[in-house]
Amino acid sequence: MKISPPSLTDASTGVDATSTGGSAARGVPAAADTTPTSTNIELSAASRGLQSSAADSGLDVARVGQIQQAISEGRFKIDTGVVADKLIASVRELLARP
């Protein structure tokens, strides 16, 4: 007994894609319409709030740039003792919370 695949009819043209030997007959979906369209995106209030808080965070962009440059040039030194001390202090603070 031979079982044929279900009919894949293109809704816009009414043509049975399985009978034309097209990509849909092989189980591959037809290409979507690639006509450029304009899209308007509206941010939610929460997203706008996050953006404004990031701008007001007091981040020193110049200092970040200096650190990035030092890292890329191999001049940035990490004091592992300071990192370890701050990590331990952070863990102690988290463990002390009720």
N, C-alpha and C positions, 0 to 999 in steps of 0.2 A: 504494500500500500504506500503510495507516494503522498507526502504531506507538502503542500505548497505553502510558501511564506504568505503572510497576510498582505493584502493589497495596500500599497502606500500611495494614496492619491494626493496629489498636490492640490490643496484647497483653493489656491488662487487661479489655477488653470483647469482643474478637473481632470487632469491627465494622470493615468495610472503609471507611476514611476517604475513599477516592476516590469511593465511591458516594454518600456523604451530601452532597457539595458543600461540605464544611467547609473550613477553612483548609488542612488537609493536602492537599486536592485541588489547591490552588493552589500547592503547594510550600512552604507556610509551616508550620513545625512547630506542633503544638498547644501551648497554654499549659501550663506545668508546674504541678503541684499547689502552691498557695501557702499551704497549711496551715502555721502557725507551728510550728516544732520547736525544741527546746532543743539546743544544740550545746556539747559540752565540747571545749575546746582545750587541748592539753598542749604546752608549749614544750620544745624539745630542750635538752639540756645546753649546747650551744654558744650557743643563744639566751639562756639564763639567764646564762651567763658574760659575754656581751656587755652585758646589762643591768646586771649588777653592776659591771663595769669602767667603764661609763659613769657610774654613780653614784659610784664611787670616783675619778674622774678629776681631782678637784680643781677642777672647773669652778665659777667664782664666779658663781652664778646672779644675785645682786644686781647685779654688775658688768655682766652681759649685759643685764639689764633697763635699767640706766642707758644703755648704748650704744644699745639699741633705742629708747628714748625720745628720746635726742639725735638719732638718725637721723630719726625721725618728725617731730621739731620743726625739723629742718633746722639743728641746731647742731653736728652731727658734722663735724669737719674731718679730711680725710685728707692726711697729709704724703707726697706722692708721692715725694719723695727717699728717705724711710725705706723705703717699699715697694719702690722700685727697688733700693736697697742690699741689702735682705734677699732679694729675688728673685735677684739676682746671686750672693750668698753661697750660696744654696740650690743654684743651678745648678753653681757651682764644687764644692760638696761632692758632688753627684751625679756629676759628671765625674771626680772624684778616686777614686771607688770602683773597685776592680778588677773 
